[in-house]
Amino acid sequence: MENTNYIKHLNTFFVLISKDFRLNPTHISLYMALFYLWNINFFRNEFYINRDDVMKLSKIGSRTTYHRCIKELNHWSYLEYLPSHNAFHGSKIRMFNFCTSHGQALDSSQIKICASDGQALVSINKPLQTLTNQKNINKPEILKKSTVQNSKKNNIPQAVDQYQDNLKTNSDKNYDEPL
């Protein structure tokens, strides 16, 4: 049985995921399901999982999504995934212990990422910078100018009225008439 502080580990995990923009809710759900199973297995260094059980627990409906997410968590060093490639034998999981301490967990502002022996820390990369499309770089300005010019031509007021009837409906509708 390994020394793992449940609260500190979860707090550290949430600090890590708040800074890691690669993760989506499916990754987090899968990790939480695996963390639950790790807890049930008394925080052993490694344990075996059944794909169908983990998918049910993490609410993942697609095997493709499951395998993509678990491989990405493995690649990003949140856990170590050792697939069995055998239908009768579960895959092996090694969870990394983000914090090992017997003391009381501190609040999230005081958490320091700590590691046990041989643990790979999760690198926190900045999100990829998207390149601006040079072809449409002036589009917002052109669109803004054309909107202002069209509104001046049509004498449309600039202010938006929240009670304006945009559908031009008649409030005295006769519901006995056919559409």
DAFENNOR-V727667 format. One record per run of one state. SS is the DSSP state (@ for helix, = for strand, . for the rest). FROM is the first residue (numbers start at 1). TO is the last residue. If there is no record, write none. Layout:
BEGIN
[[SS,FROM,TO] [SS,FROM,TO]]
END
This chain:
BEGIN
[[.,1,5] [@,6,19] [.,20,24] [@,25,40] [.,41,46] [=,47,49] [.,50,50] [@,51,58] [.,59,62] [@,63,75] [.,76,78] [=,79,82] [.,83,85] [=,86,86] [.,87,88] [=,89,89] [.,90,90] [=,91,95] [.,96,107] [@,108,110] [.,111,133] [@,134,136] [.,137,138] [@,139,153] [.,154,179]]
END
